[in-house]
Amino acid sequence: MSNTPREDRSRGLSRRGFVLGAGSLAGVGMLGGAFGASPTWASAAASSIGNGAQVPVLVIGTGYGGSVAALRLAQAGINVHMVEMGQDWATVAPGSDGKIHPKITSPDHRAFWMRTRTKQPLSNFLGFPIDKDITKHAGILDAEDFAGISVYQGRGVGGGSLVNGGMAVTPKRENFGAVLPSVDAAEMYSTYYPRANAALGVGSVDPAWFERTSYYQYSRVGRKHAQRSGFAWTFVPDVYDWNYMMAEDNGSVPKSALAQEVIYGNNYGKKTLPKTYLAQAAATGKVTISSLHRATSVRPAAAGGYDVVLEQINTAGDVVATKTVNAGKVFFAAGSVGTSKLLVKLKATGALPALNGEVGQGWGDNGNVMVGRANHMWDPTGDVQSTIPCSGIDNWDAGGAFAEVAPLPAGLETFASFYLAITKTQRRAAFSYNSATGKVDLSWQTAWKQDSITMAKTIFDKINRTEGTIYRTDLFGTNKIWGDHLTYHPLGGAVLNKATDNYGRLHGYNGLYVIDGSLIPGNTSVNPFVTITALAERNIERIIATDL
Ligand code: FAE
């Protein structure tokens, strides 16, 4: 271990300025309690695995699927080692602004994964490009470019939970059959969704505060416009600590969501995985985590189990050590893109030739498309905005679109309403190994986003007609309306009951499992992490009962 738990805890506390009782180690038990009462205890598990080490279970990736697997295996008495290619942000020293994570308006080297220029999801403002040069660094947000799409993903201990908006949405029960057709919906809605929501610490905004705070004026304008056009508007739950956010508003705690922090990390307030699942996992004493370790190969070992090759990197991305460890069982939890790329490459290069032909198939973007609308001068959306979205417009049944009313926290009045739409697109792409480049390609085409745009327009064309307003054309380029170049929600690539059995066991190999967003075939009808977590809870329960 590079750090003792005591050192890590005290450093985590002083950096965040919280005063906590040791009882907070219970993690989940404290959620919803005192403000931000959830420091990054997961760093108590920080480690650096040795070359030649043998572990019963290795988990590749520390996002939602990996964290569920680690916690439940540890609670069943099994030692688990996790490897994570990104940094353990709880152990990173603050930057010159005194914070670990920068604001959305001032991205620097901490913000982006191994890029020399930022790639902000909104590339322009008033038509002017806003990206800038930065130092290449193991930053927290990866904008991974494929030929037809950029896929945004979290990097670090906690995966996507570090960078996401925390919107924690359980799909409507009637939509679940299309999301995961081979899974018993009754079981999911009675057991695994409730379990996931509880462990993630999902909560909802106080409606009375919502009505009066200036930070949600943009949402109230979104509601007014949706309802005047006859659309259903709903509050959306979130894992942000709502009590903490209200305390931010009254000035009694340091601001985070109310200080433009989100996609490059929140310094306070968000219940990320290191404060929930991973905190509990660390508290078992059975889970260790090697950060800045990237898994590059998994193959059956002659003596049993699997040999896993790991590259240890520094924060500039240089490989500083290559290690081979042996694991009895391996869980692929590197996210939809990470897991799919690994499996496709391992099948093609002969490390895992018996994986079936479904590996790499069934990938989708959850139908993501972004758009802004220009509002009238009498409809300001506020010069202060919470970065945490708390509401959405539901036109799924009639038009195939669910749109979150998203913030545009520019720090000044923009007279814009901004949305991230999730649409019912049937487009699916495949990953394939390119032997000439040694990389894995994705067959997604930008033009496919037209389906999503058409569905999103069922909402926004109507609102524009009702309000007499127009689309913004200055946020994604010059004279460009739609943010159709990206996704925040990669899903699929090792689809449940196709590349794996109905519980994530990879076909062709005993002891290899997939337990992340790659199991879900391309679309969840809402924001995906609650479904990824609930499915992981379902699968790991079965795997522990029958395989371990
Ligand atoms: P994920 O959380 O991506 O974790 C995978 C981990 O594996 C990462 O930490 C990787 O660094 C690591 N990794 C990858 N390859 C390797 C390797 N070879 N070796 C070692 N480690 C590796 O996977 N979803 C919602 O439901 N609500 C939201 O509000 C929301 N907002 C979002 C906003 C942004 C900006 C982004 C990027 C995503 C958002 N999402 C949201 C999506 C959500 O975060 C995502 O679906 C989950 O994080 C995916 O969970 P997984 O467990 O599949």
Residues whose N, C-alpha, C, O or C-beta is under 5 A from the ligand:
A	BS01	FAE	I60 G61 T62 G63 Y64 G65 G66 V83 E84 M85 G86 Y152 Q153 G154 R155 G156 G158 G159 G160 S161 V163 N164 G165 G166 M167 A168 I263 H293 R294 A295 A333 A334 G335 S336 G338 Y488 H489 D516 G517 S518 N527 P528 F529 V530 I532
